[in-house]
Amino acid sequence: MNSPTTEHPPSDRSDGDPKIAVHKLWKIFGRNASSVLGTELQDLDRDAIRERTGCTVAVRDVSFDVLPGEIFVVMGLSGSGKSTLIRCLTRLIEPSGGEVLLDGADIGGYGPQRLRELRRHQVAMVFQHFGLLAHRKAIDNVAYGLEVRGMGRTERYARAREMIDMVGLSGNENARPDQLSGGMQQRVGLARALAVDPEVLLFDEPFSALDPLIRRDMQQEVLRLQQELRKTAVFITHDLSEALKLGDRIAIMRDGELVQVGTAEELVGRPADDYVRDFVEDVNRTDVLTVRWLMRPPRDGEPLDGPVAAPRTVVRDVVPLLAAGSAPVRVVDGDTLLGVVGRADALRAIAEDQTEDATKAAADSAAAAGGPTGDGRS
Ligand SMILES: Nc1ncnc2c1ncn2[C@@H]1O[C@H](COP(=O)(O)OP(=O)(O)OP(=O)(O)O)[C@@H](O)[C@H]1O
């Protein structure tokens, strides 16, 4: 085995240049919007800007990268600017300032023709209210983007059938939207977006209108398709469990600003402020935090014959392993020992407070209550 590393997550995200890079993006609604940016007014808070100018700052100085193949979730309360932000990514809403780069190209400089091509070929959107054409059959809705592109009937129907198959709607090709349930309509929306084989998928609260069980199915569907197709996706939601389930990384928005961008573990394990803490406080930490997050290098003399766990194993699943023996769990990726997790480390994950002091106190009380902690501290 190679030597252990103390590197923290995330380690399995895609490397390389971002697919989408957003730099210092602003969107200010209102007739006097241009009087705000670049003046001292822009430093005032949202309410003060509205009072002074009548303008609404929907997106304020937002920067982030979306890596190829990742699902990047944007989450926040109603009115925090999520929909405006996602629409700025294809200039469905024109940003007031800043840049959006797609594969390094600044889309701010695109003319109408190039912008149309971008929306037809490179980026597809799935909307909350499906956005289907009511008078068209499912297959014609799915084929719509291909028709707009000028693809011939036989070819576009073949492609549309393939997509309908892919989202599990075979047999419903000829149904009109009002003959389909909400979940099925959104599958049509998904198939339509995928039909044009876009590089990027933008989801604007696509499952908010669906019943919880259907919603769960659709989330599974997105994860399955993502595994298969590896598209880059930006996914808007105001539902934390959806964000945690789908997001490789999650951005939390408040009043137009990004408060924190991180993996589920980073948000749950180290919330940036009380706003994020409020969002994540009811999350069961052992379901989210992984051994990769908690691991540390082995200590001198610590036994290294404990059970093995993959880096993404959640804490809940290693608790039985730790309970069964005293040696720490070894976190292993292939042949490489990445680190170890002992009983006290697992307690730290369960505890709200992850400071060293709290960890030590938890370990001490565990030792006092039941013998060795199995991590060399006892
Ligand atoms: N066309 C518009 N004109 C003026 N103000 C707007 C416009 N669109 C959005 N806003 C304002 O911008 C702010 C951000 O709105 P946005 O819809 O982006 O938020 P959101 O987080 O997507 O909310 P929700 O979850 O309710 O959809 C809000 O204060 C909203 O009222």
The ligand as a Tripos MOL2 file, in Angstrom:
@<TRIPOS>MOLECULE
LIG
   31    33     1     0     0
SMALL
NO_CHARGES

@<TRIPOS>ATOM
      1 N1        -38.5080   40.4050  -14.1310 N.pl3     1 LIG1
      2 C1        -38.3020   40.8700  -12.8960 C.ar      1 LIG1
      3 N2        -38.4660   42.1750  -12.5960 N.ar      1 LIG1
      4 C2        -38.2290   42.6530  -11.3760 C.ar      1 LIG1
      5 N3        -37.8220   41.9020  -10.3420 N.ar      1 LIG1
      6 C3        -37.6350   40.5910  -10.5620 C.ar      1 LIG1
      7 C4        -37.8680   40.0070  -11.8390 C.ar      1 LIG1
      8 N4        -37.6010   38.6840  -11.7720 N.ar      1 LIG1
      9 C5        -37.2250   38.4520  -10.4900 C.ar      1 LIG1
     10 N5        -37.2440   39.5940   -9.7760 N.ar      1 LIG1
     11 C6        -36.8660   39.7380   -8.3610 C.3       1 LIG1
     12 O1        -35.5490   39.2590   -8.2180 O.3       1 LIG1
     13 C7        -35.4120   38.5590   -6.9950 C.3       1 LIG1
     14 C8        -34.9250   37.1460   -7.2780 C.3       1 LIG1
     15 O2        -35.9760   36.4440   -7.9330 O.3       1 LIG1
     16 P1        -35.8060   34.9460   -8.4580 P.3       1 LIG1
     17 O3        -37.0760   34.5530   -9.1080 O.co2     1 LIG1
     18 O4        -34.5600   34.8350   -9.2510 O.co2     1 LIG1
     19 O5        -35.6240   34.1650   -7.0850 O.3       1 LIG1
     20 P2        -35.7590   32.6040   -6.8110 P.3       1 LIG1
     21 O6        -34.7410   32.2740   -5.7810 O.co2     1 LIG1
     22 O7        -35.7080   31.8510   -8.0810 O.co2     1 LIG1
     23 O8        -37.2110   32.5080   -6.1800 O.3       1 LIG1
     24 P3        -38.2910   31.3160   -6.3050 P.3       1 LIG1
     25 O9        -37.7120   30.1370   -5.5930 O.co2     1 LIG1
     26 O10       -39.4890   31.8800   -5.6160 O.co2     1 LIG1
     27 O11       -38.5070   31.0710   -7.7700 O.co2     1 LIG1
     28 C9        -36.7610   38.6220   -6.3050 C.3       1 LIG1
     29 O12       -36.7490   39.6910   -5.4110 O.3       1 LIG1
     30 C10       -37.7190   38.8840   -7.4490 C.3       1 LIG1
     31 O13       -38.8450   39.5850   -7.0050 O.3       1 LIG1
@<TRIPOS>BOND
     1     1     2 1
     2     2     3 ar
     3     2     7 ar
     4     3     4 ar
     5     4     5 ar
     6     5     6 ar
     7     6     7 ar
     8     6    10 ar
     9     7     8 ar
    10     8     9 ar
    11     9    10 ar
    12    10    11 1
    13    11    12 1
    14    11    30 1
    15    12    13 1
    16    13    14 1
    17    13    28 1
    18    14    15 1
    19    15    16 1
    20    16    17 2
    21    16    18 1
    22    16    19 1
    23    19    20 1
    24    20    21 2
    25    20    22 1
    26    20    23 1
    27    23    24 1
    28    24    25 2
    29    24    26 1
    30    24    27 1
    31    28    29 1
    32    28    30 1
    33    30    31 1
@<TRIPOS>SUBSTRUCTURE
     1 LIG1         1 GROUP 0 **** ****
